[in-house]
Amino acid sequence: MKIWFDILTPKQFWFFTSIEKKLREYNDVDVLLTSRRYEQLVPILEEVGRKDIIVVGEFGGGSLLGKLKASASRTVELIEIIENDTPDVCVSSGSLDMTRISFGLGIPHILLSDTPESPVNRYCVPLSNYVFTPWIIPKDEWVKYGIDGRKVLKYRALDPVAWLDGFRPSKRILNELSLEEFNYILLRMPETQASYFIGVDAEYVTRLVKELAYNLRDIKLVVLVRYGEQLVKLKSLSNNAIILERPVSDHSILYYTSLFIGGGGTMTQEAVLMGVPTISIYPGRLPAVHRYLISVGALKHSKSWQDALKEILSILKRADEARDVQTKLANKLRRKMVNPAKVVAEWLRNVVVLR
């Protein structure tokens, strides 16, 4: 049996390769991995040496027209790759290209997603045979797109457990960046070019970064930007903050931070599960997973740079205590979770029943 995964984001790389690792333990399963040219993804593929992942097409940028053109072109390129060796099952986290191909060729498509609020679901969910999602997301969030509730399968875990299982931190990345453990703040900029952020004002995040850069003295600020436009806006901070232009594949930089400020979704979950005090500055309506983490006291959310700055300074005053509390809470959460990569891999191995 051949299973095809389409990797569009760093999160999907970590999740799908975790599933791939489990699947390769079975002699009767072959795995095909495709990806795309995307400034947040290709550097990670290069850094970890995954030359076997086929890079096809490119990211369409921040406009709807650009996304549409890129998707149309990429779909044709993907067809040329698989037409002579058709997979038995397709898996994505909302790949419009793969979903179109799987529907057109009559191949079962499995959607793995923890973000029912993503606009792509209006297209992908009705054309999917099954949806896999964390247990905290109500089935109704998927059924409203047209799938039978019996086809919504759940695992008791947050997605990052898949690649954090067995994680051991290393200080290599700290040495490369001249950072001291637990003596820096890590901030991740929002995904401003994603379809679900179009029309959302995220300027307060830029203001927060500038306020932190000019006001923090005894602790360093490290900023992970996503796009060149964000780098341009923050370029003037180069003397007061460390601006990382490329994505970092080493999760240790997240583990050793004294505080994480997340403008996105995945690293925020990772930080919480690692026991790192975490503040979300996610613009717009919070994803379901974030709402869950807030409800159990594992995450704080700030809607303005003023509120975020106040919360940051409060946590830094009791950094050791905050870390201890977060670590205990993280351990409690993870003890109740399974490895979703193992759950999905075991299910996929038997997916031939879909035919």
N, C-alpha and C positions, 0 to 999 in steps of 0.2 A: 504494500500500500504506500502511496506517495502523498504527503501532506505539504501543502504550499502555504507559507507565511509571508505576508507583505508587511514590511517594517517601514513605517513613515516617520517615527519620532524616536528620541532616545529612550523614552519609557517603553515603547514597543520593542526596541532592541533588547533591553534587559529582560523583559517579560517573555518574549518569544524565544530568545536563546536559552532561557531557563527551561522552558517547555521542551525545546529541541534537545537539550542535554538529557532529559528524562526519556524522550522518545528514542534516542539513539541507543538506549539500553536494550531495545527490542530489535532483534535481527530482521523482522519482517516489515519494518517501517523505514521508508526513505523520506528525507526532508529537503525541501527546496526553500531557500530564503532569498527574497528580493527586497530591494530598498530603493531609495531615490537620492539624487543630489540635493542636499539640504545642509546649510551651514551649521546647523546644530547636531547633525547626525554623522556626516562623512568623517569629520575629525575623530569621532569616537571609533568608527569602524577601522580607521587607519591606526589609531593608537593601540587597539586591542588585537590588530592583525587579522581581521576577518576578511581576507581577500576572496573567500568562497561565496560571500554574499553578493549577489548580482545587483549592481546599481543601475537602475533603469529610470529615465526621465528625471524631472526636477520639481522642486517646490515652486508653487505658482506665485509666491509673494503675498502681499497684504490685500490685493484687490480681488473682487469676485471674478472679474474678467480674466485676470491673470491665472487664477486658480482653475477656471474652466478650461482655458487653453492648454494649460500644463497637464490637466487630467485627461483631456481628449487625446493629446499626443502620447502620453504615457500608456494609456490603455492599448493603443495600437502596438506599441513596442512590447508590452507584456504579452500580448496575443502571439506575437512572433516567437517569443521565447518558449511558450508552453504548448503551442499547437501541435508539435510533433512528439511531445511527452506529457500528455494531459494528466494533471494530478487527480487523485481520488477525492480529496477534500481541500477546501480553501479556508484559511483562517486569517482574520484581520481584526483591527480595533476601529473599523470604520473607514476602510479603503474604498472609495467610490470606484476606483479603477478595477480592483479585484472583484467587488460585488457585481459590477456590470458584466465582467467576463464570466464569473461563476454562473450567473443567471442565464447568460446567452448560451453557454455550453452545457447547461444542466448539471453543473457540479455543485454538490452541497457546500454552502457557505456557513461558517460558524463565526459569530460576532463575539469577541471578548471585549467588554467595556465596563468601566465604572463611571461613565459620564453620560447618562441618559439625556442630559441637557444639550449635548452637542448637536448642531444643525444637521450633520451628516446622517443622523439616525432616521430622519424622515425618509431617506432613500435606502439606507442599508438594512434597517430592521425588517421591513416588509419582505425583503428579498433574502433574508437569512433563514436557514433551517432551524437554528438554535441560537440563543443568546446566553452566554456565560457572564455572570455578574456577581459582585460581592453580596453577601446575605443581607446587608443593611439597606439595600436599595429595593423599594417595593416593586412587585411585579407590574403594578399598574403603570409605573414609569416607562415600561417597555411595551406593554399591551396597547397603550394609547397610539402607538405607531403602526399597529395592525398585526402583530404577531400573537399567536395563541399563547395564553398564559402557561400552558403545559410545556411549551417549548422554551421557557425561561428557566435556566438552570443556575443554581447558586452554589458558591463555595464560601465557607466561613473563614474569610481572610480579606485583608486589604492587599491589593496587587503587589506592593513592594516586598511583601514577605517572600515572594517567589525568588527574588535575587538577593535578599538580605539573609536568607537562611544559610547559616554557615559562614557569614561574613566575618572577617578578622581585620581590624583596622591596621594600617601601616603609616608610619610617619614620613615616608618617602616624599609625598606631595608637600608636606609641611617644610621639609628641608629645601625642596626646589623653590618654594615661594618665600623662604625666610620667615615662616610663621611659627609661633609658639603654641603648643596645644592649649586649648581653652583660654586663649588670649586674643581672640579675634571674633568679629561678627561676620557672618556670611549672609549676603542678601542676593536673592534670585529675582531678576527683572521679570515682569509679566510677559506672556506670550501674545504680544500686541498684534501679530500678523495672522493669528488664528481666526477662522471664520466666526467663532463664537465671541470674539472680542471686537468685531467690526462695529464701530459706533460707540464703543465704551471708552470713557475718558479715564486714562491711567496716568495723567500728568502729575497727580499727587505723589506717585511713587518716585518720580524723578526729583520732586521737591524734597521728599524724605531722604533720599540718598545724599542730596546736597547738604541738608541740615546735619546729617550724621557725619559727613566728611569734614565739615567745618567745626563741629562741636566736640567730637570724640578726641580725647587726648591720650588716655592710658591704655587704649585697646584699639587694635587695627580694624579697619572696615575693608572687607573683600566683597567685590560685586561681580556676579556672574551675569554678563549681558547675553542677549540672544541674537541681536541683529546689529548691523552696522549703524543704523539710525540711532539706536540706543547708545552706542559707543560714542558717537559724535556729540550727543547731548551731555555725556558725562566726562568728556575728554578733559575738561578744565579741572577735574578733581584728581588728576594723576599724581599730584604731590601729597594729597591727603588721604587717598584710598588706593587700594590695589584693584585695578579693573582687569578682569580676566576676559580676553577677547575670544578665546576658544573654549568650547565645552570641556569639562574635566571628566574623565572616565573613572577616576578613583573616588569611590564613595567615602574614603577616609577624610576628605576635606570637609565633609558634612558632619562626620562623627566627632571630630575634634573642635568644632566651633563652640563657643560659649553660648551662642544664641543664633537661631536661624530665622530669617525674615523671608517668607515665601510669597512671590507674586504669581506663582503657578500652582499646579496641583500635585504632581508626583513627588517632587523633592520635599514638599511640605509633609506629605505622608511618611516619606522615608525618615525625615528628621524626627518626627513624633515617635516612630517605631524604634529609632535608635536611642531614644531617651534624651533628645536634645530639646531644651526649651524653645518653643516655636511660636511665632506670630505670623498669621496670614495677612497679607495686604492685597489679596486677590480682588481685582476690580469686578464690579458687577455682582450678580447673584451667585452666592457660594454653591459649589458642587455638593451633591448629597453626601459624599464621603467627608467633606470638611464639616458639614453640619453635624454629622455623627460625632466626629472627634471633638467638636466644641461641646456637644451635649454630655460627653463623658469627662469633660474637664481637661482634655489632653491638648487642646489648641485654643489660642486666642485669635480674634479677628479685629483688625482696626480698619475703619472706613475713611480715615483722613490721616494726613501726615502728622498732624498735631497729636491725635490719639495714639498713633503708632510710636511716636517719639517718647511720649509720656510713659507708655508701657515698656518700651525698651530700656529706658533709664531706670525704671522701677525694678525690672528683672536683673539688670547688671549690678544693682546695689546688693542683691542677695543671690548672686550667680551660683554659688556652691549649693545652697539650699534648693534653688530652682532646679538644678541639674539632678539632685537626689530625688526630688519629688517626681520629676519627669521620668527618670529611669525606672522607678518603682511602678509607675503607671504604665510605661511601655512594656515592662516585663509581664504585668498583669494582662494587658491586651493580647500580647503575642502568645501567651500560654493557652489562650482560648482559640487560637487560629491554627488552620492547617496550612500546608504549603500548596498554594493554588496551582503552581506549575505541575506538581505531581498529580493533583486531582484532574486537571485538564488533559494531561498526557495519557493517563490511564483511560479516560473516557474516549479520547480521540483514537486510541488504538483499536477500539471496538466500533468505530464510527461507520464501518461498512454496512451496518444495519440500516443506514439511511438510504441505501440504493434500492 
